[in-house]
Amino acid sequence: MDKGEQLLKEAGAIKIWRGGNGKGGVGDHQNGTCRMGSDPSSVVDPQLRVRGVEGLRVADASIMPRIIRGHTHAPAVLIGEKAADLVLAG
């Protein structure tokens, strides 16, 4: 078990992180694990920058603040395109 897994286990989150059964392989569309927002409790700011980590952005379905009802492919593509625009803009 690596350091990250140990921290998750201590926080009681290892089963959630691995898909509920501790073995991984969830079949649904995961999102919202790295919530974007303007409030201090969000992980990613509106420019997709990870709070407290310089030079790191997240550009996938994990930044969606709420779970959506449909497929995540199209929104994830648009998030990636927006991230590319943000990176190119500096």
SULQUIMO-V96535 format. One record per residue. N is the residue number from 0. D_CENTER is the distance of its C-alpha to the mean C-alpha in Angstrom with 1 decimal. Layout:
N_D_CENTER / N_D_CENTER
This chain:
0_21.6 / 1_19.7 / 2_19.0 / 3_15.3 / 4_16.5 / 5_19.4 / 6_17.5 / 7_15.4 / 8_18.8 / 9_20.4 / 10_18.0 / 11_18.7 / 12_15.1 / 13_15.9 / 14_16.9 / 15_13.8 / 16_11.6 / 17_14.3 / 18_14.8 / 19_17.4 / 20_20.3 / 21_19.3 / 22_19.7 / 23_16.5 / 24_17.0 / 25_15.5 / 26_16.9 / 27_14.9 / 28_12.1 / 29_8.9 / 30_6.5 / 31_5.7 / 32_4.2 / 33_3.1 / 34_6.2 / 35_8.3 / 36_12.0 / 37_15.2 / 38_15.8 / 39_15.8 / 40_13.5 / 41_10.4 / 42_8.1 / 43_8.3 / 44_11.8 / 45_13.1 / 46_13.8 / 47_10.2 / 48_11.4 / 49_9.8 / 50_12.4 / 51_15.0 / 52_14.3 / 53_16.6 / 54_16.0 / 55_12.3 / 56_10.1 / 57_6.8 / 58_8.1 / 59_6.7 / 60_6.4 / 61_2.9 / 62_4.6 / 63_7.5 / 64_9.2 / 65_11.2 / 66_11.6 / 67_13.9 / 68_17.1 / 69_17.3 / 70_16.0 / 71_12.7 / 72_14.4 / 73_16.1 / 74_13.3 / 75_11.1 / 76_14.3 / 77_15.0 / 78_11.7 / 79_12.7 / 80_16.2 / 81_15.5 / 82_13.7 / 83_16.9 / 84_19.0 / 85_17.5 / 86_17.9 / 87_21.4 / 88_22.4 / 89_21.8
